[in-house]
Amino acid sequence: MATVFATLKEYSDRLTGTTGSLGYLVIIALVVGGYLYTSASFMSSQENNRVVLSTDKNENDENKEPLRNFTTTQLQKFDGNNDHPVYMSVSGIVFDVSKGRDFYGPGGPYEKFAGCECGVALAKMSFDEEHLNDFNGIAQLNFGEKAELEGWIDKFTNYRNYPVKGRLVPDSLLPPADHVWTANELKLHDGTQEIPTNYAAAPIYIGAGTKVFDVSFGGVSFYGAGGPYQKFAGKIVSRALAKMSLDDDDLVSNDVSDLTEKQLGIMNDWIKTFEEKKNYPIVGRLEK
């Protein structure tokens, strides 16, 4: 044994050109091995014992909802409470982790991750709340942390087969709410344009009342290609909502001066639904 050790020591010294280098190499190997062991063990040992893997990754693809955009406010509702699904965002990719409800849902050991952006927390193997919804922190991760983050994305995508629901768009990437839009500018945002970076779906703007909403944040199946209200995309829909109409003549003007009080009430109810129930982000206001 002593002969083997001496041979390894001599070979190491020749390879590195440094006397006593074998000891340093052993220490480095132990550090790397410890890191990999800890990384592989973090938050996975319990889950491995209790989550059944899906072998039907493409099951029901034909009935799959189109990818959508999420705001942080919208994502917070998907925390598993009140029988809601459990969604998590990892570096902006929103996964449906409902199959792991025992872990990420109410009462689970990782419930604080539900409805949040968790990329930094997973990369740092941390449960600190300061690392949740930390969009800027992702760019500041070191090499090892970035590798850890990519490992979690690969695990969720290819090992757990958690469905991808869309992308979480930081508020900083949304147009300002006081931006003024003309009717011609709205037409350029009908969902058929190029998908912006960090979005899952092209923005779909509709004008209602005085406000402009981006309904790609949850309304793609209604206002996107093939949806029942596709003709609303990129249009001013105040009159159409008020009259519950799909006529092209009601998608031209925002003049509601001739509408009845009942019709105005219906329009305002729709706008309230967009804001408070759907939480569609307001991305500007209509030109007067």
N, C-alpha and C positions, 0 to 999 in steps of 0.2 A: 504494500500500500504506500509506504514511504517512497519507494522508487517511482510509482505512478505519479505521486504528488510532485516529486522533484522534476520529473519529465514535463508535466504540465506547467510548472513554474518556469522552467527554462524556455519552453515554447512560447509562453505568454510574454516573457521579457523580450525575446527575439522579435515577436510580432509587433509589440508596441514600442520597443526601443526604450522601455522604462523598467528599472529594477523594482521588483515587488509588485508588479502590475496585476498579478493573479488575484490578489486580495481585493483590489478595486473592482475587477471584473465580477467577482463573486458578489460583492455588495450591490453593484448595478443590477445584476441578474435577479437578486432577491427583491430589490425595489420594484423592478418592472413586473416580476411575477406577483408581488403583493398587490400592485395596482390593478392588474388584470383580474386577479381573484376577487378583489373588492368590487370592481366594476361589474363583473358577471353576477355577483351575489346581490347587489343593491336592488331592492324592491322586486326581485324576480323569483326568489325561492318559494315564497308563499304562493304567488300567482301561478307558478308552474304546477303546483299541486292541485289547484282548484279551477283553472280555466281550461275548458275543452276546446281544442283547436278545431277550426273549421276547415274541412277539405273541399268545400264548395265555394271557392273564391269568386267564381263568376255566376253564382246562383242568382236568378232573377235579374240579370243584367238588363233585360229588356224593359223591366218595370222600375229600374233605378231612377231616382230623382236626379235632375241635372245638378251639376256642381254649382254652389252658390257662394256668395260672399257673406262674411259675418262681421259685425261690429263687436267690440268688446261687450257692449251692453246686451246685444242679442245672445252672445255665447254664454253669458252668465246664467241665462235661463235654463240651459241644458246641464243642470247639475244633478239630475236624478230625482229631485224632489217632485212630489205630486205626479208621480208616474211618468215624468219626462225622461227622455233618453239622456245618456251621459256622454257628453262630448268633451274632448280635450284638444288643445292646439299645441303642436310641437313644431317650433320654428315656423309658425304661420299655417301649417297644414292641420286642418281640423279632422280629427278621427272620431268615429262613433265607437266608444269603448264600453257600450252597454253590456257586452258579453263579459266584461270584467267589473260589473256593478258591485260585486262583493268587495272590491278593492277601491274603486274610484267613486262609487255611489255613496249616499248618505250612510254614515256609520262605519264606512270602510276606512282602512288605515291611511289611504291616500285621497280621502274625499276632498281635501282642500285643492287638489289639482283639477277637479271637475269644473267645467265652464271657464277655464283659464288658459292663458298661454304659459306653457310649462317648459319651454326649451332650455332656458338657463338653469332652472331647478334640476332638470334631469341631467344636464351636462355637468353640473357641479355636484350631483348626488346630494341635493339639499332639500330640506323641507321648509326653509325660511321663506316667509311670505314676501319678503323683499325681492325674491327671485321669480315671483309669479307676475305675469303680464309685463315682464321686462323685455321690451322689444329692442331697446338700444344695447342691452347686455349681450345679445347674441353675437354682435359684431366684435365684441371685446373678449370673447372666449379665447383661451390659449389653445395650442395645438392638441393637447390631450383632451381637453374639454370638447373641442369641436368633433374629435373622433368619437367621443362618448355620445354626443348628440346624434351623429349620423348612425351610430349603432342602435339607438332607440328608435329612430325613424325606420330603419330597416326591420327592426323587430316588430314594430306595430304593423308595418306594411306587409311583410313577407312571412312572418312567423305567427303573429297573432291574427293576421288577416282582418284587422279592424277596418271597416269601410271608411273611405275618405269622403267627407261631406262637402268640402270646399276649403276656403282659405279665410283666415282671420286678418282683416285689413286694419292696421292701426289708424286711429283718428287723424293722425298727422298726415296721412296720405289722401284724405278726403278733401274735396274742394271746400272752401270756406262757405259758411251758411249765408253770408251776405253777398255772394257773387251774383251778379245780375245776368240772367240768361234771356236771349231773344228766342223767338219761335224757330228761326232758322238754325240757331246753335243747338237747340234741343234735338232737332232731326238728326244731328251727327252722333247722338248717343242713344241709339235704338237697339243696342245689343248685338248688332252685326259687325261692329268695328273691331279692331284688334284688341285682344285682352291685355290690359296693362300689367306691368310687373307687379307681383305680389297679390294679384287678383285671381280668382278662380273663374269668374265670368265677366264678360264685357259689361260695363255700366249700362243700365237702362233707365233713362230719365223720363219722368212724366211730371207735367206741371198741373197743380191743383190749387185753386184759390190763388194765393200769392206766392206759394212755395214750390220748390222743385225737389222731388224725391228721387233717390236711386233705388229702384225696386229690384235690382239684381241681388240685393241683400235679403233674399228669401222669397222673391216673387218671380224667379226665372220661369218656373213651370206655368205661370199665368200670363206673363207679359213677354216672355221670350219666344223663340221660334216654335211655331206649332201650338202655342198657348191660346186659350180662348179670348184673351184680351191683347193679343199681339199688336193689333192696330193702334193700341194706346201708346206703344213704345215710341219715345221721342216726340210725343205730342202734348198739347195742352188739353186736359181732359175734364176741366171744371164742368162744362155744360153736359158732357156725356155722363159723368157721375150723377149730376143733379137729376137728369132726365132718365137715367138708367138706360142709356142709348148707345148703340154701336154705329150709328149713322155717321158717315164721314163729315157731314155738314156740322156736326157737333164737336168736331176735333180741329176746328179751324181758328176759332176766336175764344178769348177769355172773357168776353163780354157776357155778364150774367144779369144785366139790368132788367131784362124782360122775364126773368124767372119768377115763379111764385115763391111764397115764403116756405111752402112745403118742399119745393124743389131745392131751395137754398139750404134748408135743414138737412136734406138727404146728402147734399154735397159736403156740408160741414161734418156730418157723421162719418163720411168716407175719409175725410182729411184727418179726423180724430183717430180713426182706426189705423191709418197709415202711421201716425205719430206715436200713439200710445200702445197699440196692440201689436202691430207689425214691427214697430221701431225702425222703419225705413229711415236711413240717414237723410237729413235735409242738406242738400248740396248747393243751395242757392235760392234765389227768388226770381219771379218772373218780371220781365220788363213791363212797366206800366204803359 
